[in-house]
Amino acid sequence: MTKSAALVALCALARPNAGACSWCASPLPKGRRMWCRDRCATAFWKNHWWSRARRAAKHRDKYACVRCGGGRPLEVNHIVACCGAHGTISCAHHLENLETLCVPCHLHHTASSETS
């Protein structure tokens, strides 16, 4: 089993089903094995691959801090901590678990998370 197939099997966002797209569950066109089209593959990886997820979160949040509306420099925070999974392909990078924060808001969030 490939890494992506294993991740699809565990992921709450994916829809693993024989003969169907692992993202949208549409029937697979001839010659396709996991995704019915490139858009579905891109959507899956935006939620699992840290560099893509980070970029997608900033784009979704219109390149502004979601807490104060501030601008750069921006960082992307895991709402539920990823415990060092930044360099891995992981479900911790689902877009609903990410928020764009300015550095001061990220520092405040991290400090308050460590004390609670």
C-alpha positions as CSV (number, residue, x, y, z in Angstrom):
1,M,0.0,0.0,0.0
2,T,1.4,3.4,-0.9
3,K,1.7,6.2,1.7
4,S,-1.1,8.2,0.0
5,A,-3.4,5.1,0.0
6,A,-2.7,4.5,3.6
7,L,-3.4,8.1,4.5
8,V,-6.6,8.0,2.4
9,A,-7.7,5.0,4.4
10,L,-7.3,6.8,7.7
11,C,-8.4,10.3,6.7
12,A,-11.8,11.6,7.8
13,L,-12.0,13.9,4.7
14,A,-11.3,11.2,2.2
15,R,-13.8,8.8,0.8
16,P,-12.0,5.6,0.0
17,N,-14.2,3.4,-2.2
18,A,-13.2,1.0,-4.9
19,G,-13.6,2.4,-8.4
20,A,-14.3,5.9,-7.0
21,C,-12.3,9.1,-6.5
22,S,-10.7,9.1,-3.0
23,W,-11.7,12.8,-2.6
24,C,-15.1,13.4,-4.2
25,A,-16.3,9.7,-4.6
26,S,-17.1,10.3,-8.4
27,P,-16.5,7.3,-10.6
28,L,-12.8,7.0,-11.7
29,P,-12.2,7.7,-15.4
30,K,-10.2,5.1,-17.3
31,G,-6.6,5.2,-16.4
32,R,-7.0,6.9,-13.0
33,R,-6.4,5.0,-9.8
34,M,-7.1,7.4,-6.9
35,W,-8.4,10.7,-8.1
36,C,-11.0,11.4,-10.8
37,R,-9.2,14.6,-11.8
38,D,-6.2,16.7,-10.8
39,R,-8.4,19.1,-8.8
40,C,-9.3,16.3,-6.4
41,A,-5.7,15.3,-5.9
42,T,-4.7,19.0,-5.3
43,A,-7.5,19.4,-2.7
44,F,-6.4,16.2,-0.9
45,W,-2.8,17.3,-0.8
46,K,-3.7,20.9,0.3
47,N,-5.1,19.3,3.5
48,H,-2.2,16.9,4.2
49,W,1.1,18.3,2.9
50,W,2.4,21.1,5.2
51,S,3.8,23.4,2.6
52,R,0.6,23.2,0.5
53,A,-1.7,23.4,3.5
54,R,0.2,26.4,4.9
55,R,-0.1,28.2,1.5
56,A,-3.8,27.3,1.2
57,A,-4.6,28.6,4.7
58,K,-2.9,31.9,4.0
59,H,-4.8,32.2,0.8
60,R,-8.1,31.3,2.4
61,D,-7.5,33.9,5.2
62,K,-6.7,36.5,2.6
63,Y,-3.2,36.9,3.9
64,A,-4.3,38.5,7.1
65,C,-4.3,37.5,10.7
66,V,-7.6,36.0,11.6
67,R,-7.5,37.3,15.1
68,C,-6.4,41.0,14.7
69,G,-6.6,41.5,11.0
70,G,-2.9,42.4,10.9
71,G,-0.6,41.8,8.1
72,R,2.9,40.5,7.6
73,P,4.9,38.7,8.8
74,L,2.3,35.9,8.9
75,E,2.5,32.4,10.3
76,V,0.1,29.5,10.1
77,N,-1.0,28.0,13.4
78,H,-2.4,24.5,14.1
79,I,-5.5,25.1,16.2
80,V,-5.0,21.6,17.6
81,A,-1.3,21.2,18.0
82,C,0.4,19.0,15.5
83,C,3.1,17.9,17.9
84,G,6.0,18.2,15.5
85,A,4.3,16.8,12.4
86,H,5.2,19.8,10.3
87,G,7.6,17.8,8.1
88,T,5.3,14.9,7.6
89,I,2.2,14.3,5.5
90,S,-0.5,14.3,8.1
91,C,-4.2,14.9,8.8
92,A,-3.0,17.5,11.3
93,H,-2.7,19.8,8.3
94,H,-6.4,19.8,7.4
95,L,-7.4,23.3,6.6
96,E,-10.1,23.5,9.3
97,N,-7.2,22.9,11.8
98,L,-5.2,25.8,10.5
99,E,-5.4,29.6,11.0
100,T,-3.3,32.4,9.7
101,L,-1.8,34.5,12.5
102,C,0.5,37.5,12.7
103,V,3.7,36.8,14.8
104,P,2.4,38.6,17.9
105,C,-0.9,36.7,17.9
106,H,0.9,33.5,17.3
107,L,3.2,34.1,20.2
108,H,0.3,35.0,22.4
109,H,-1.6,31.8,21.3
110,T,1.5,29.7,21.9
111,A,2.1,31.2,25.4
112,S,-1.5,30.8,26.4
113,S,-1.5,27.2,25.1
114,E,1.5,26.3,27.2
115,T,0.0,27.6,30.4
116,S,-3.3,25.8,30.0
